């Protein structure tokens, strides 16, 4: 079942190649759980995650100046809803990225998995939205208002190398007590079951990894019943001069 169609989310071409880079432990967790992990947005490491640029804040203040609206409560609600937003991040690229290997797989004992937008979309459900991220200058640019998700589909220019595609789930609980009843989740994220055999196009081992590590990955993949090819990183190719 494909992801939900949502006016704020722009999906790339279905054939677009996408990647996830991870250490070996997370790879085994993926195989064991047969599920994608969606971490909470407020625990993803970027304090700007789910926030709006300065220009949006200035415009909001001006708009509210003549209305009796409580900005403090609005901010609390935004932060609350951010904790109930769960995000699976993917890197869009035709080829491997040396930069992404260094950032997200910082040892030679690491993994990258490759698939396509279409195959990922097929594994999602109608409660999940899928769209690409835009990168802007948070000091001067202004993004669209009027929808909570705009803030999760825009990031600072410093992150443009990530060329990110996001699958997002939003699961806020009912809060009959209003703001006084707002509580963050007790878990760091949530899992979404997937068919790994249908999802994965290829599995890559990190550049400069030892021969024994590639063999270990091949053995583990086979043990979990997958037939996906395990490849050596193309960055290990030797120059011909």
Long-range contacts (C-beta under 8 A, 24 or more apart in sequence): 1-122, 1-124, 1-125, 1-126, 2-121, 2-122, 2-124, 3-121, 3-124, 3-125, 3-126, 3-128, 3-129, 3-130, 3-167, 4-125, 4-126, 4-127, 4-128, 4-129, 6-129, 6-131, 6-149, 7-147, 8-129, 8-131, 8-144, 8-147, 8-149, 8-150, 8-153, 9-129, 9-130, 9-131, 9-149, 9-153, 9-168, 10-131, 10-132, 11-117, 11-121, 11-130, 11-131, 11-132, 12-92, 12-117, 12-132, 12-165, 13-117, 14-116, 14-117, 14-118, 14-121, 15-116, 15-117, 15-118, 16-92, 16-116, 16-117, 16-165, 17-92, 17-93, 17-94, 17-114, 17-115, 17-116, 17-201, 18-90, 18-91, 18-92, 18-93, 18-114, 18-115, 18-116, 18-117, 18-120, 18-165, 19-90, 19-91, 19-92, 19-93, 19-96, 19-97, 19-100, 19-112, 19-113, 19-114, 20-89, 20-90, 20-91, 20-112, 20-113, 21-91, 21-97, 21-100, 21-101, 21-103, 21-104, 21-105, 21-110, 21-111, 21-112, 22-104, 22-105, 22-110, 22-111, 22-112, 22-113, 23-105, 23-106, 23-107, 23-109, 23-110, 23-111, 24-109, 24-110, 24-111, 24-213, 24-217, 26-111, 27-111, 27-113, 27-217, 28-220, 30-113, 30-196, 31-196, 31-220, 31-221, 31-224, 31-226, 32-224, 33-191, 34-193, 34-194, 34-195, 34-196, 35-191, 35-192, 35-193, 35-194, 36-88, 36-123, 36-167, 36-191, 36-192, 36-194, 37-88, 37-189, 37-190, 37-191, 38-86, 38-87, 38-88, 38-167, 38-169, 38-189, 38-190, 38-191, 38-192, 39-86, 39-87, 39-188, 39-189, 40-83, 40-84, 40-85, 40-86, 40-185, 40-187, 40-188, 40-189, 41-82, 41-83, 41-85, 41-86, 41-87, 41-152, 42-79, 42-82, 42-83, 42-184, 43-188, 43-189, 44-87, 44-89, 46-155, 46-159, 48-138, 48-155, 48-156, 49-82, 49-152, 50-78, 50-81, 50-82, 50-85, 50-151, 50-152, 51-78, 51-151, 52-143, 52-145, 52-150, 52-151, 53-136, 53-137, 53-138, 53-139, 53-140, 53-141, 53-142, 53-143, 53-154, 54-138, 54-139, 54-140, 55-140, 55-141, 55-142, 56-142, 56-143, 56-145, 59-142, 59-145, 60-145, 73-179, 76-179, 76-182, 77-179, 77-182, 78-148, 78-151, 80-172, 80-182, 80-184, 81-148, 81-170, 81-172, 83-184, 83-185, 84-170, 84-171, 84-172, 84-173, 84-184, 84-185, 85-152, 85-168, 85-169, 85-170, 86-168, 86-169, 86-170, 86-171, 86-189, 86-190, 87-152, 87-166, 87-167, 87-168, 87-169, 88-166, 88-167, 88-168, 88-192, 89-162, 89-164, 89-165, 89-166, 90-120, 90-164, 90-165, 90-166, 90-167, 91-162, 91-163, 91-164, 91-165, 92-117, 92-132, 92-163, 92-164, 92-165, 93-163, 95-234, 96-204, 96-233, 96-234, 96-235, 97-161, 98-207, 98-235, 99-161, 100-161, 100-162, 101-206, 101-207, 101-233, 101-235, 105-206, 107-206, 108-206, 108-207, 108-208, 108-209, 108-210, 108-213, 109-206, 109-209, 109-213, 110-205, 110-206, 110-209, 111-203, 111-204, 111-205, 111-206, 111-217, 112-203, 112-204, 112-206, 112-233, 113-200, 113-202, 113-203, 113-204, 114-200, 114-201, 114-202, 114-203, 114-204, 115-199, 115-200, 115-201, 116-201, 117-165, 119-198, 119-199, 119-201, 120-165, 120-167, 120-199, 122-198, 122-199, 123-192, 123-194, 123-195, 123-198, 123-199, 124-167, 124-192, 125-192, 127-169, 127-171, 128-167, 128-168, 128-169, 128-192, 129-167, 129-168, 129-169, 129-170, 130-165, 130-166, 130-167, 130-168, 131-165, 131-166, 131-168, 132-164, 132-165, 132-166, 133-162, 133-164, 133-165, 133-166, 135-159, 135-160, 196-224, 196-226, 196-228, 197-225, 197-226, 197-227, 197-228, 200-226, 200-228, 201-228, 202-228, 202-229, 202-230, 202-231, 203-228, 203-229, 203-230, 203-231, 204-230, 204-231, 204-232, 204-233, 204-234, 205-230, 205-231, 205-232, 205-233, 206-233, 207-233, 207-235, 207-236, 208-236, 209-233
